[in-house]
Amino acid sequence: MMNVPIVDLPQRSADEKQELLACVDRVVSDASFILGAAGARFEAAAAHRIGVPHVIGLNSGTDALMMALWGHGIGKGDEVLTTPVSFVATTGAIVHVGARPVYVDVGADQNLDPALIEAAITPRTKAIIPVHWAGRVADMTAIGEIARAHDLVVIEDAAQAMGAFRGGRHAGSFGDAAAFSAHPLKLLSALGDAGFMATGDAGVAERVRLYRSHGLESRDNCVIYGVNSRLDELHATVLELRLERLADVIARRRRNVARYRELVREGPIRLPTESPDEQIAWTLFNVMVERRDELRAHLHAHGIETLLYYGTPLHLHPAAAAAGHQRGDFPIAEAQCDRVLALPHHQYLTDDQIEHVAATINAFYGS
């Protein structure tokens, strides 16, 4: 039976093994492990790629979100609008700075629906966090217009969107700040938890650089009490290597998505669309399907691995119980979470594997 894995980690590690070992050797030989030259080089290269003046390397995308909020003065008593379709870290970052998450339902693209934002704004609203879900940039033109009209900070959750564009602009270049993840499952990935924040505001960048390293201006001069959230030199060195290859990784994934479009017969399964002004990075390939759990079991029986991103919207997690949300509060998000299924599409898939997945789906639905 042909096996089709959902992620590429073992294959990518094998493919890059010698270069990754060379990265380790370089860092060990330099004996510079934290806040060294590799980190500075990566920050400059990432800033250039995104199209912003400043990138600050951090230990995770979650910390990047929290520091973007903190750097803009968002805290206790403030409300932050965001989407119920995301990883829990989006909400967690808001909660950890003392603010209150306020959810706004999504559109057909799984991203925040701009048409619903203004109804959620109150005198306490201070920021909007749109999430570029699955590597697809949200409608930042509409979101930006609303934010400017109400004097709101826009922080892009671009955790899955390195290499994604809309209207010719890179994700992370639209708002006041943006948070990127370099977790191993991301397109631009380190060898463990890592992330970075992008911004055009020099003052915010300086505050976050200070805060990420205990608030130390020098070893004997702590000006604020910060945290330890520095990007290690090993991760930075690997990110340098992989940033150079990012365009190729995305191109290969885009080719695989295009192949699925040729082979899968739509109807009970709906593949995501892509408009002419978009370049989706395809961190995930989420499709909407009928009889989702039955299809997933059928695919598993034929050696095809799938995942749910995610089966539960954020407002229905136990951690959100105090907010008093119920099923039906955000019906579009809930309907999508009931139908969503992530298919294998990573850059190491073969034509035979893609054809196997498509044929198995078509057979399940009798088409």
C-alpha positions in Angstrom: 0.0 0.0 0.0 1.3 3.5 -0.9 1.9 5.7 2.1 1.4 9.5 1.8 2.6 11.5 4.9 1.1 14.8 5.7 4.4 16.5 6.6 7.8 16.5 5.1 10.1 16.6 8.2 12.0 13.3 7.8 12.5 13.9 4.1 13.6 17.4 4.5 16.0 16.5 7.2 17.5 13.8 5.0 17.7 16.1 2.0 19.5 18.9 4.0 21.4 16.7 6.4 24.9 17.7 5.3 24.1 21.4 5.1 22.4 21.3 8.5 25.4 19.6 10.0 27.5 22.4 8.5 25.3 24.9 10.2 25.9 23.3 13.5 29.6 23.1 12.9 29.8 26.8 11.9 28.0 27.9 15.1 30.1 25.6 17.3 33.3 26.8 15.7 32.3 30.4 16.1 31.3 29.8 19.7 28.7 32.5 19.3 25.4 31.1 20.4 23.1 34.0 21.3 22.6 37.5 19.6 25.5 37.0 17.2 26.2 37.8 13.6 23.9 35.1 12.2 20.9 36.5 13.9 21.6 40.0 12.6 22.1 38.7 9.1 18.9 36.7 9.2 16.9 39.7 10.6 18.2 41.9 7.7 17.5 39.3 5.1 14.0 38.6 6.4 13.2 42.4 6.6 14.3 42.8 3.0 12.1 39.8 1.9 9.0 41.0 3.8 9.6 44.7 2.8 9.8 46.3 6.2 12.6 48.2 8.0 12.8 46.0 11.1 12.7 42.3 11.9 13.5 41.1 15.5 14.4 37.5 16.0 12.5 35.8 18.9 12.0 32.3 20.4 8.6 31.7 18.9 5.7 33.2 16.9 3.7 33.3 20.0 6.2 35.6 21.7 6.2 37.7 18.5 2.5 38.2 18.9 2.7 39.1 22.6 5.6 41.5 22.0 3.8 43.2 19.1 0.9 43.8 21.4 3.1 44.8 24.4 5.2 47.1 22.1 2.1 49.0 21.1 0.9 49.4 24.7 -2.0 46.9 24.5 -2.8 45.6 27.9 -5.3 45.3 30.8 -8.8 46.5 29.9 -8.2 46.7 26.2 -10.1 44.6 23.6 -8.5 43.0 20.6 -10.5 41.8 17.6 -9.5 38.6 16.0 -10.7 35.4 14.3 -12.0 32.2 15.9 -10.2 30.2 13.2 -6.5 30.0 14.2 -4.1 28.2 16.5 -4.7 28.9 20.2 -1.6 31.1 20.4 -3.4 33.9 18.7 -5.9 34.2 21.5 -3.3 33.2 24.1 -1.1 36.1 23.2 -4.0 38.6 23.7 -4.9 37.0 27.1 -1.3 37.0 28.3 -0.8 40.8 27.9 -4.0 41.3 29.9 -6.3 42.2 27.1 -9.6 40.6 26.1 -10.1 38.7 22.8 -13.2 39.6 20.8 -14.0 37.3 18.0 -15.2 38.3 14.6 -16.5 35.6 12.2 -14.6 34.6 9.1 -15.5 34.6 5.4 -15.3 31.8 2.8 -11.5 32.1 2.8 -11.2 31.2 6.5 -9.9 34.7 7.2 -11.4 37.5 9.2 -14.4 39.0 7.4 -13.9 42.8 7.1 -17.7 43.3 6.7 -18.2 42.1 10.3 -15.5 44.1 12.0 -17.2 47.5 12.7 -20.1 45.8 14.5 -17.6 44.4 17.0 -15.8 47.7 17.8 -16.4 49.2 21.2 -14.7 52.1 23.1 -12.3 49.6 24.5 -11.2 48.2 21.2 -7.5 49.0 20.6 -6.3 46.5 18.0 -7.1 44.0 15.3 -5.2 40.8 14.8 -6.1 39.3 11.3 -4.7 35.8 10.8 -3.3 34.9 7.4 -4.6 31.4 7.8 -2.9 28.6 5.9 -0.6 31.0 4.1 -3.4 33.2 2.6 -3.2 36.9 3.2 -6.4 38.4 4.7 -8.1 41.4 3.0 -5.7 43.9 4.5 -6.9 46.8 2.3 -10.4 46.6 3.9 -9.1 45.9 7.3 -6.6 48.7 7.2 -9.2 51.2 6.2 -11.4 50.2 9.1 -8.4 50.4 11.5 -7.5 53.9 10.4 -11.0 55.1 10.7 -11.2 53.9 14.3 -7.5 54.6 15.2 -6.8 50.9 15.8 -3.5 49.1 15.8 -3.2 46.3 13.2 -1.0 43.3 14.1 -0.8 40.6 11.5 -0.6 37.0 12.7 1.5 35.9 9.8 2.7 32.7 11.5 1.8 30.7 8.4 2.4 33.4 5.8 6.1 33.7 5.1 6.3 33.9 1.3 2.6 34.9 0.8 1.6 38.0 -1.1 -1.6 40.0 -1.8 -1.7 42.8 -4.3 2.0 42.4 -4.8 2.8 43.0 -1.1 4.3 40.4 1.2 2.4 39.3 4.3 3.6 41.3 7.3 4.1 44.5 5.4 0.5 45.9 5.8 0.0 46.4 9.5 1.7 48.2 12.4 3.5 44.9 13.2 3.5 41.3 12.2 4.3 38.0 14.0 5.9 35.1 12.1 6.5 31.6 13.3 9.6 29.5 12.4 8.3 26.3 14.0 9.4 23.1 12.2 6.0 22.7 10.5 6.2 26.2 8.9 7.5 26.8 5.4 10.5 28.8 6.7 11.5 26.6 9.7 14.1 26.3 12.3 15.2 23.2 14.1 12.9 23.9 17.0 10.7 26.7 18.3 11.6 30.1 16.8 9.9 33.2 15.4 10.3 36.8 14.6 8.4 40.1 14.6 8.3 42.6 11.7 7.5 46.3 12.0 8.0 49.6 10.3 8.1 51.4 13.7 11.7 52.0 14.9 10.5 52.8 18.4 8.5 49.5 18.7 11.5 47.6 17.3 13.8 49.0 19.9 11.4 48.3 22.7 11.0 44.7 21.6 14.8 44.2 21.1 15.2 45.4 24.7 12.4 43.4 26.1 13.4 40.1 24.4 16.7 40.2 26.4 15.7 40.8 30.0 15.4 44.6 29.4 19.2 44.9 29.5 20.9 47.8 27.7 24.1 46.3 28.9 25.1 43.5 31.3 24.9 45.9 34.3 22.1 48.2 33.2 18.5 46.8 33.2 16.2 49.6 32.2 12.9 47.5 32.2 12.1 44.0 33.4 11.9 42.0 30.2 12.0 38.3 29.3 14.3 35.8 27.6 13.0 35.4 24.1 16.1 35.6 21.9 16.6 33.7 18.6 19.5 31.3 19.1 22.3 31.5 16.6 21.8 27.9 15.5 18.2 28.6 14.5 19.2 31.8 12.8 21.9 30.0 10.8 19.4 27.4 9.6 16.8 30.1 8.8 19.5 31.9 6.7 19.9 28.7 4.7 16.2 28.0 4.3 15.3 31.6 3.5 17.3 31.2 0.3 15.2 28.1 -0.6 11.8 29.4 0.4 10.7 30.4 -3.1 11.5 26.9 -4.4 9.6 25.2 -1.5 6.5 27.4 -2.2 6.7 26.8 -6.0 6.8 23.1 -5.5 3.8 23.2 -3.1 1.9 25.4 -5.6 2.6 22.9 -8.3 1.1 20.1 -6.1 -2.0 22.2 -5.4 -2.4 22.8 -9.1 -2.2 19.0 -9.7 -4.9 18.4 -7.1 -7.1 20.9 -9.0 -6.6 18.9 -12.2 -7.4 15.5 -10.6 -10.0 16.0 -7.8 -13.6 16.2 -8.9 -15.3 18.9 -6.9 -18.8 18.7 -5.4 -18.8 17.0 -2.0 -15.2 18.3 -1.7 -14.4 22.0 -2.3 -10.8 23.1 -3.0 -9.7 26.6 -1.9 -9.7 29.2 -4.7 -6.9 31.7 -5.4 -7.6 35.1 -7.0 -5.3 36.8 -9.5 -3.9 39.3 -7.0 -3.0 36.5 -4.5 0.0 34.3 -4.1 -0.9 31.8 -1.4 2.1 30.3 0.3 0.1 27.0 1.0 1.5 26.3 4.4 -1.6 24.2 4.7 -3.9 22.8 2.0 -7.3 22.9 3.7 -10.2 21.6 1.7 -13.9 21.6 2.8 -15.6 18.2 2.6 -18.8 16.5 3.3 -18.8 13.4 5.6 -15.4 14.6 6.8 -14.7 12.0 9.4 -15.8 9.1 7.1 -13.5 10.4 4.3 -10.6 10.8 6.7 -11.0 7.2 7.9 -11.2 6.1 4.3 -8.0 8.0 3.4 -6.2 6.6 6.5 -7.2 3.0 5.4 -5.4 3.7 2.1 -2.2 5.0 3.7 -3.0 8.7 3.4 -2.4 10.9 6.4 -4.6 13.9 7.0 -4.9 16.5 9.8 -7.6 18.9 11.1 -6.6 22.6 11.1 -8.7 22.8 13.3 -11.8 20.9 14.3 -12.7 23.3 17.1 -13.0 27.0 16.7 -11.2 29.1 19.4 -14.4 30.3 21.1 -15.5 26.7 21.9 -12.3 25.6 23.6 -12.6 25.0 27.4 -10.0 27.7 28.0 -12.5 30.2 26.5 -15.4 29.1 28.7 -15.4 32.3 30.9 -16.3 34.3 27.8 -19.6 32.5 27.7 -19.6 31.7 24.0 -21.9 29.0 22.6 -22.2 27.1 19.4 -23.9 29.3 16.9 -22.1 32.5 17.9 -19.8 32.4 14.9 -21.6 30.1 12.4 -19.2 30.4 9.5 -16.2 29.5 11.5 -18.1 26.6 13.1 -19.3 25.2 9.8 -15.8 25.4 8.4 -14.3 23.6 11.4 -16.9 20.9 11.0 -15.8 20.3 7.4 -12.1 21.2 7.1 -9.5 18.6 6.2 -5.8 19.2 5.5 -4.5 17.1 2.7 -0.8 16.2 2.0 0.7 18.7 -0.4 4.3 19.2 0.8 7.2 19.7 -1.6 8.4 16.1 -1.5 5.2 14.5 -2.8 5.5 12.5 -6.0 3.0 12.6 -8.8 2.1 9.0 -8.0 1.3 10.0 -4.4 -0.9 13.0 -5.5 -2.7 10.8 -8.0 -3.3 8.2 -5.3 -4.8 10.8 -2.9 -7.0 12.2 -5.7 -8.2 8.8 -6.9 -9.0 7.7 -3.3 -11.1 10.8 -2.7 -12.9 10.5 -6.0 -13.6 6.8 -5.3 -15.0 7.6 -1.9 -17.6 10.1 -3.3 -18.3 7.7 -6.2 -17.2 10.2 -8.8 
